[in-house]
Each structure stands twice: as C-alpha cells, then as structure tokens.
Amino acid sequence: MPSVQANGISIEYQTHGHPEDPALLLIMGLGGPLILWEESLCNTLADQGFFVVRYDNRDCGHSTKMDSHPTPDGAEFAARWLTGEEIEASYTLTDMARDGIALLDALGIGQAHVAGTSLGGMIAQTMAIEFPQRVSTLISIMSSTGERSLSKPSPEAMAVLLTPAADTREAACVQHLASNRAIGGDPNLFPYDEARLTDRASRLWDYGIEREGATRQLLAGLASGDRTAGLRELSLPALIIHGTSDTLFGLDHGKATFEAIPGAKRIFIEGFGHDLHPGADEILVREITALCRTT
C-alpha cells in the first residue's frame, strides 16, 4: 500500500475507484487499521461513484507510531475522565484531524465527504468543525459528541477498551471473538459469525496490532473535550448512524450527536452494535450515497 509524508508523519492509505469521482474519506476508530473498512464495502462505495480513501490513523497500522510519546495507563485515565477530571494528552483529535486533511492535500483533494466510525467519527466531527471548507458532508457512525454526561460503556465493553493486546495469533483470535461478543450487537439481528471474525482477527494480526498506540489514541479522545458547541455551528449535510444495541456508546450518544447538528439526518439501526457488521453494509451504502448526492 502507498504512504505519504503529511503533517509531519507517514500516513499509510489505500484508494478505491476513480480519482475524478467525488472523494469519500473513511476514518477508522480506536486502534483500528484501515483494513477494518472491509474491501467489499469500499468497492461497493466506489461502484456508487466515489473515490474512496481509507487510511491508518497515527499510532496504528502502518502509519507513524508516536513511540517517543509516553504511553499512559488507559484504565487510570479513563477512570479520571469518568470522575470529571481534565485530561492532558501528547496529541489530540485536532492533530488526528489535521493528519486526514494533510492526506487530502497530498492526494490533491480539495474537498471530501468524510465518514468516521467510533473514534473515527469524533475525528470526522473535528474535521467538519475545524476545517469546514474541506468537508462536503459528515457521516458519524457509532460515535459521540464527547459529552461526559452521556451513558458509560458497559463493564464488558470497557474491558474491550482496556484489555492488553494478545501476544500470539491464536490468543489474538480468541480475544477478538470475545470482544465481538461484548460489543457486536444483537446476534439475532446481526449474527455472530465465528469464521468471519476469526478471519478478520488473523488479517489484523498479519497487518499489525498496536495496543500502546491505541491507548494514546484513547487519551487523545478523552482530552479533546465536548464537541457539542462546535457541532451546533455546522452548516453541511450530516448523517448520524447508530445502533440500538451499542454497549460501548449507547444510543444516547447517537441521539446527542444528531440533536447537536442543525438539519442532520439520523439512521438508528435496530440491533446494530459497535462493529461494522457486513449485515449493515446495504444500509450504510444506501444512506451514505443518498446523503452525499444531495451536495
């Protein structure tokens, strides 16, 4: 995969579709490399007429690891955040948003539709707030405004965030399967597919798992504050996609994001959890395409 030097770091990325088509920038969540945007989904979006760009955030995948920065104790800082304490981090969501904008610069893209999931949704929101001239439309998926009064993750979901990374392929697969049981949504509506998840875990292992970087990303999210005021000032088409069975960011996080953005559209998917389950691909493609074609 290609990489570029942008915003002082190396950013790994991949594109799908034709460069002359409208750009759609995909931003993955906490510790997630670009391959978590599945190839099939990216190709389907490209078939809808988008130039799809997916990339590794700083501190994960094949992009620059911020190893010179201290690695915080994620559990300690999460507990401090939950009690209302102000958090400091060596970089913030603004820095991560600048990475994405710098990638667009390097690719010669002046404006893009921007979609992000979980922490990636927070980065996408930050891009729209701080670089409004660069963001055509905003799609925030299973994400949050960062408001502290919103519901907290379930104990099982919190454990997914804070459990140390496995140190063997076999252990990583077991951990991935267990994590999906905790956050993957209603298995009656979005079936738990062990073979699919094992394959994904193996691909993630081969691509590279970066737990220390994910912890620094977590701290960046905690330190970046509540975006509600900035979201209220947005003037662009926006779509909020959230699941009713999300145990990491409860449905109130999606509702708060929807209510903050003037004129936003919302899609609340029954039984959808905190995972890009392929069972939701048809909805995602349909709704993202419909929103982006309004501009």
C-alpha positions as CSV (number, residue, x, y, z in Angstrom):
1,M,0.0,0.0,0.0
2,P,1.2,3.6,-0.6
3,S,2.1,6.1,2.0
4,V,2.7,9.8,2.1
5,Q,4.5,12.3,4.3
6,A,1.8,14.5,5.7
7,N,1.5,16.7,8.8
8,G,5.0,15.6,9.9
9,I,4.2,11.9,9.9
10,S,4.0,9.0,7.4
11,I,0.4,8.0,6.6
12,E,-0.5,4.7,5.0
13,Y,-3.5,4.7,2.8
14,Q,-5.4,2.9,0.0
15,T,-7.8,4.2,-2.6
16,H,-10.7,2.6,-4.5
17,G,-12.4,3.9,-7.6
18,H,-11.6,6.7,-9.9
19,P,-9.7,9.9,-8.8
20,E,-12.1,12.1,-10.8
21,D,-15.0,11.0,-8.7
22,P,-16.1,12.8,-5.5
23,A,-13.7,11.8,-2.7
24,L,-15.0,9.8,0.3
25,L,-12.6,9.7,3.2
26,L,-13.1,6.8,5.6
27,I,-11.7,7.2,9.2
28,M,-11.4,4.1,11.4
29,G,-11.9,4.0,15.2
30,L,-9.7,3.3,18.2
31,G,-6.6,1.3,17.3
32,G,-8.2,0.2,14.1
33,P,-6.2,0.0,10.9
34,L,-7.6,0.8,7.5
35,I,-8.4,-2.9,6.7
36,L,-11.3,-2.7,9.2
37,W,-13.1,-0.8,6.4
38,E,-13.6,-4.1,4.5
39,E,-12.6,-4.3,0.9
40,S,-16.1,-5.3,-0.2
41,L,-17.6,-2.2,1.4
42,C,-15.0,0.1,-0.1
43,N,-15.5,-1.4,-3.6
44,T,-19.3,-1.1,-3.3
45,L,-19.0,2.6,-2.3
46,A,-16.6,3.1,-5.3
47,D,-19.2,1.4,-7.5
48,Q,-21.6,4.1,-6.4
49,G,-19.3,6.8,-7.9
50,F,-17.0,7.7,-5.0
51,F,-13.2,7.9,-4.9
52,V,-12.8,6.1,-1.6
53,V,-9.8,6.8,0.5
54,R,-9.1,4.7,3.7
55,Y,-6.1,5.2,5.8
56,D,-4.3,4.3,9.1
57,N,-4.5,6.9,11.7
58,R,-1.3,7.9,13.5
59,D,-0.3,5.3,16.1
60,C,-1.8,2.3,14.3
61,G,-1.4,0.1,11.3
62,H,1.5,1.2,9.1
63,S,1.3,4.9,9.8
64,T,3.8,6.5,12.1
65,K,3.9,5.3,15.7
66,M,4.3,8.0,18.2
67,D,6.6,5.9,20.3
68,S,8.6,8.9,21.6
69,H,5.4,10.0,23.4
70,P,4.7,8.4,26.8
71,T,2.3,5.5,26.9
72,P,-0.4,6.3,29.6
73,D,-2.3,3.9,31.8
74,G,-5.6,3.8,29.9
75,A,-7.6,2.4,32.8
76,E,-6.3,5.2,35.1
77,F,-7.1,8.0,32.7
78,A,-10.5,6.6,31.8
79,A,-11.4,6.5,35.5
80,R,-10.2,10.0,35.9
81,W,-12.2,11.2,32.9
82,L,-15.3,9.5,34.3
83,T,-15.0,11.4,37.6
84,G,-14.8,14.7,35.7
85,E,-11.1,15.4,35.8
86,E,-9.5,17.3,33.0
87,I,-7.2,15.1,30.9
88,E,-4.0,16.1,29.1
89,A,-2.6,14.2,26.2
90,S,0.5,14.4,24.0
91,Y,-1.8,14.8,20.9
92,T,-5.5,15.4,20.4
93,L,-8.3,14.8,18.0
94,T,-7.3,18.1,16.3
95,D,-3.9,16.7,15.5
96,M,-5.5,13.5,14.1
97,A,-8.0,15.6,12.1
98,R,-5.0,17.5,10.7
99,D,-3.5,14.2,9.6
100,G,-6.6,13.4,7.5
101,I,-6.6,16.9,6.0
102,A,-2.9,16.7,5.2
103,L,-3.6,13.3,3.4
104,L,-6.2,15.0,1.3
105,D,-3.7,17.8,0.5
106,A,-1.1,15.2,-0.5
107,L,-3.6,13.5,-2.8
108,G,-4.7,16.8,-4.4
109,I,-8.2,16.6,-3.0
110,G,-9.7,20.0,-2.1
111,Q,-12.9,18.8,-0.5
112,A,-14.2,15.3,0.5
113,H,-17.2,13.6,2.0
114,V,-16.0,12.4,5.4
115,A,-17.2,9.3,7.3
116,G,-15.8,8.0,10.5
117,T,-16.7,5.3,12.9
118,S,-16.3,5.5,16.7
119,L,-13.1,7.5,17.5
120,G,-13.0,8.0,13.7
121,G,-16.4,9.6,14.0
122,M,-15.0,12.0,16.5
123,I,-12.1,12.8,14.2
124,A,-14.6,13.4,11.3
125,Q,-16.6,15.7,13.6
126,T,-13.5,17.6,14.4
127,M,-12.6,17.9,10.8
128,A,-16.0,19.4,10.0
129,I,-15.8,21.8,12.9
130,E,-12.2,23.0,12.3
131,F,-11.9,22.6,8.5
132,P,-15.4,23.3,7.3
133,Q,-14.2,24.3,3.8
134,R,-12.7,20.8,3.3
135,V,-15.7,18.7,4.4
136,S,-18.6,18.3,1.9
137,T,-20.7,16.1,4.1
138,L,-20.2,14.4,7.5
139,I,-21.2,10.9,8.3
140,S,-20.7,10.0,12.0
141,I,-21.1,6.3,12.7
142,M,-21.4,4.7,16.2
143,S,-19.7,7.8,17.7
144,S,-20.3,10.5,20.3
145,T,-20.1,14.2,21.0
146,G,-17.7,13.7,23.9
147,E,-20.3,15.0,26.4
148,R,-19.4,13.5,29.8
149,S,-23.0,13.2,31.0
150,L,-23.8,10.6,28.3
151,S,-24.1,6.9,29.2
152,K,-20.9,5.0,30.1
153,P,-19.8,1.8,28.4
154,S,-21.0,-1.5,29.9
155,P,-18.4,-3.3,32.0
156,E,-17.9,-5.8,29.3
157,A,-17.4,-3.1,26.7
158,M,-15.0,-1.2,28.9
159,A,-12.9,-4.3,29.3
160,V,-12.6,-4.5,25.4
161,L,-11.1,-1.0,25.5
162,L,-8.6,-1.7,28.3
163,T,-7.6,-5.4,27.9
164,P,-3.9,-5.7,26.9
165,A,-3.3,-6.9,23.4
166,A,-2.7,-10.6,22.9
167,D,0.9,-11.7,22.1
168,T,0.1,-14.6,19.8
169,R,-2.1,-15.1,16.7
170,E,-4.2,-17.7,18.5
171,A,-4.7,-15.5,21.6
172,A,-5.5,-12.6,19.3
173,C,-8.2,-14.5,17.6
174,V,-9.7,-15.6,20.9
175,Q,-9.6,-12.1,22.2
176,H,-11.2,-10.7,19.0
177,L,-14.1,-13.2,19.2
178,A,-14.7,-12.4,22.9
179,S,-14.6,-8.7,22.2
180,N,-17.2,-9.0,19.5
181,R,-19.5,-10.9,21.8
182,A,-19.3,-7.9,24.2
183,I,-19.9,-5.1,21.6
184,G,-21.1,-6.7,18.4
185,G,-24.8,-6.1,18.9
186,D,-27.8,-8.3,18.9
187,P,-26.8,-11.7,17.5
188,N,-30.3,-12.4,16.4
189,L,-30.3,-9.5,14.0
190,F,-26.5,-9.4,13.3
191,P,-25.4,-13.0,13.6
192,Y,-22.2,-13.8,15.4
193,D,-20.1,-15.5,12.7
194,E,-17.1,-17.1,14.2
195,A,-15.5,-18.0,10.9
196,R,-15.7,-14.4,9.7
197,L,-14.4,-13.0,12.9
198,T,-11.5,-15.4,13.1
199,D,-10.5,-14.5,9.5
200,R,-10.7,-10.8,10.4
201,A,-8.6,-11.3,13.5
202,S,-6.0,-13.2,11.5
203,R,-5.8,-10.4,9.0
204,L,-5.5,-7.8,11.8
205,W,-2.7,-9.8,13.3
206,D,-0.8,-10.0,10.0
207,Y,-1.3,-6.3,9.3
208,G,-0.2,-5.3,12.8
209,I,-1.8,-4.6,16.1
210,E,-0.7,-1.6,18.1
211,R,-2.0,-1.6,21.7
212,E,0.2,1.2,23.0
213,G,-0.8,3.4,20.1
214,A,-4.4,2.7,20.8
215,T,-4.0,3.7,24.4
216,R,-2.5,7.1,23.2
217,Q,-5.4,7.5,20.8
218,L,-7.9,6.8,23.7
219,L,-6.2,9.5,25.7
220,A,-6.4,11.9,22.7
221,G,-10.2,11.3,22.6
222,L,-10.6,11.8,26.4
223,A,-8.5,15.0,26.3
224,S,-10.4,16.6,23.4
225,G,-13.5,17.6,25.3
226,D,-17.1,18.1,24.3
227,R,-17.8,19.0,20.7
228,T,-21.4,19.9,21.1
229,A,-20.9,23.6,20.8
230,G,-18.9,23.2,17.6
231,L,-21.3,20.8,16.1
232,R,-24.2,23.3,16.6
233,E,-22.3,25.7,14.3
234,L,-22.0,23.3,11.4
235,S,-23.8,24.1,8.2
236,L,-23.4,21.0,6.0
237,P,-25.4,17.8,5.2
238,A,-24.8,15.3,8.1
239,L,-25.8,11.8,8.8
240,I,-25.7,10.1,12.2
241,I,-25.7,6.3,12.1
242,H,-26.0,4.4,15.4
243,G,-27.1,1.0,16.7
244,T,-29.8,0.4,19.3
245,S,-27.6,-2.4,20.8
246,D,-24.3,-0.4,21.1
247,T,-22.8,-1.3,24.5
248,L,-19.8,1.0,24.1
249,F,-21.5,4.2,23.1
250,G,-25.2,3.8,24.0
251,L,-27.9,5.1,21.7
252,D,-28.0,8.4,23.7
253,H,-24.6,9.2,22.2
254,G,-26.0,9.0,18.7
255,K,-29.1,11.0,19.7
256,A,-26.9,13.7,21.2
257,T,-24.8,14.0,18.0
258,F,-28.0,14.1,15.9
259,E,-29.6,16.8,18.1
260,A,-26.4,18.9,18.1
261,I,-26.0,19.2,14.3
262,P,-28.6,21.5,12.6
263,G,-30.6,19.7,9.9
264,A,-28.8,16.4,10.4
265,K,-30.4,13.1,9.4
266,R,-30.3,10.0,11.6
267,I,-30.4,6.3,11.0
268,F,-30.8,4.2,14.1
269,I,-30.3,0.5,13.2
270,E,-32.2,-2.0,15.3
271,G,-29.8,-4.5,16.9
272,F,-26.7,-2.9,15.5
273,G,-23.8,-2.8,17.9
274,H,-20.3,-1.3,17.9
275,D,-19.0,-3.3,15.0
276,L,-19.1,-2.8,11.2
277,H,-21.1,-6.0,10.7
278,P,-21.5,-6.8,7.0
279,G,-25.2,-7.2,7.6
280,A,-25.4,-3.4,7.8
281,D,-23.4,-2.7,4.6
282,E,-26.5,-2.3,2.4
283,I,-27.9,0.3,4.8
284,L,-24.6,2.1,5.1
285,V,-24.0,2.3,1.3
286,R,-27.6,3.4,0.6
287,E,-27.7,6.1,3.2
288,I,-24.2,7.4,2.7
289,T,-24.8,7.6,-1.1
290,A,-28.1,9.3,-0.7
291,L,-26.6,12.0,1.7
292,C,-23.6,12.6,-0.5
293,R,-25.7,13.1,-3.6
294,T,-27.5,16.0,-2.0
295,T,-24.4,18.1,-2.4
